[in-house]
Amino acid sequence: MKHEHGFTLIEMMIVVAIIAVLSSIAISVYGSSTGKAQLAEAFTLADGLKTNIAEYHTQTGSCPVPGANGLPAAASYSGKYVASVNIAAGGAGCVITALMRSHTVAPRLQGKEVTLTMIGSMGGAIEWQCSSDADAAYLPQSCK
């Protein structure tokens, strides 16, 4: 007599359940890492302006205006996920604000802002403070 070996229905259901649980975890991790990558564009654009703004502020004592003072117009500071980057005077120095788009980004990032604020200088080096109204799960460690 031959005995056929195979999986029982219970064993197959357990395998399907395990795959479902792993898939749900993978999807949430993917969504979180996608949001972090999208928000990173805002930090990249803002970080690229810090040196020019700090130099201008050190020389003149005021903040540069986009479209003047050797900086391109504000509309040129945008990306796939960032709608605009604005420069304004505030507090002890300048404030760089990057606005996320209201589409093409993770739902919890739509319309959120990343702000880098000049907080003064220590020993000649200008320091920047980061803040954002975006979900803390998407922020880099340096901005939490």
Backbone hydrogen bonds, N-H to C=O, Kabsch-Sander energy under -0.5 kcal/mol:
donor,donor_aa,acceptor,acceptor_aa,energy
4,E,2,K,-0.6
12,M,8,T,-2.0
13,M,9,L,-2.2
14,I,10,I,-2.1
15,V,11,E,-1.9
16,V,12,M,-2.3
17,A,13,M,-2.3
18,I,14,I,-2.3
19,I,15,V,-2.3
20,A,16,V,-2.2
21,V,17,A,-2.2
22,L,18,I,-2.4
23,S,19,I,-2.3
24,S,20,A,-2.2
25,I,21,V,-1.9
26,A,22,L,-2.4
27,I,23,S,-2.4
28,S,24,S,-1.8
29,V,25,I,-2.2
30,Y,26,A,-2.4
31,G,27,I,-2.3
32,S,28,S,-2.0
33,S,29,V,-2.4
34,T,30,Y,-2.2
35,G,31,G,-2.1
36,K,32,S,-2.1
37,A,33,S,-2.0
38,Q,34,T,-2.1
39,L,35,G,-2.4
40,A,36,K,-1.8
41,E,37,A,-0.8
41,E,38,Q,-0.8
42,A,38,Q,-0.6
42,A,39,L,-0.7
43,F,39,L,-1.4
44,T,40,A,-2.4
45,L,41,E,-2.5
46,A,42,A,-2.3
47,D,43,F,-2.9
48,G,44,T,-1.7
49,L,45,L,-0.5
49,L,46,A,-1.2
50,K,46,A,-0.9
51,T,47,D,-0.6
53,I,49,L,-2.5
54,A,50,K,-2.7
55,E,51,T,-2.5
56,Y,52,N,-2.3
57,H,53,I,-2.8
58,T,54,A,-2.4
59,Q,55,E,-2.1
60,T,56,Y,-2.6
61,G,57,H,-2.2
67,G,71,L,-1.0
67,G,72,P,-0.8
68,A,65,V,-2.2
71,L,68,A,-2.1
76,S,73,A,-1.7
77,Y,74,A,-1.5
78,S,76,S,-1.4
79,G,82,V,-2.7
83,A,81,Y,-0.5
83,A,99,L,-2.6
84,S,99,L,-1.2
85,V,74,A,-0.7
86,N,97,T,-3.1
88,A,95,V,-2.2
90,G,93,G,-3.2
93,G,90,G,-2.1
95,V,88,A,-3.2
96,I,116,L,-2.9
97,T,86,N,-2.7
97,T,95,V,-0.5
98,A,114,V,-3.0
99,L,84,S,-2.8
99,L,97,T,-0.5
100,M,98,A,-0.5
100,M,112,K,-3.1
101,R,81,Y,-2.7
109,L,106,A,-2.5
110,Q,106,A,-0.7
110,Q,107,P,-0.7
111,G,101,R,-1.3
112,K,109,L,-2.0
114,V,98,A,-2.4
115,T,131,S,-3.4
116,L,96,I,-2.9
117,T,115,T,-0.5
117,T,129,Q,-3.0
118,M,94,C,-2.9
119,I,127,E,-2.2
120,G,127,E,-0.5
122,M,125,A,-2.3
125,A,122,M,-1.2
126,I,124,G,-0.5
127,E,120,G,-2.9
129,Q,117,T,-2.9
131,S,115,T,-2.2
133,D,113,E,-1.5
134,A,113,E,-0.5
135,D,108,R,-0.6
138,Y,135,D,-2.0
139,L,135,D,-0.6
139,L,136,A,-0.5
143,C,140,P,-2.0
144,K,141,Q,-1.2
